[in-house]
Amino acid sequence: MKKNLNNTDKTIRTLLAILLAALYITRIVSGIPGIILMVIATFLLITAFVRFCPVYHLLGISTKKTAPPEKE
């Protein structure tokens, strides 16, 4: 697994996961939609933690900057 998330992407995913979890915990969203939000929040937190998104990988997207080539 090659990392494909930068710091901004990681922060956005973490904040969004917290927001989704808060919606479920405060019962603003409940039932099946709430459970779906929690699954999405868990996915976002895991991908932020490991800095790898399988969806980005499938689509060939990377927000992580690559190191410039070394000059000889």
Secondary structure, DSSP 8 states (H G I E B T S, - for coil): ------HHHHHHHHHHHHHHHHHHHTTSS-HHHHHHHHHHHHHHHHHHHHT--HHHHHHT---S--------
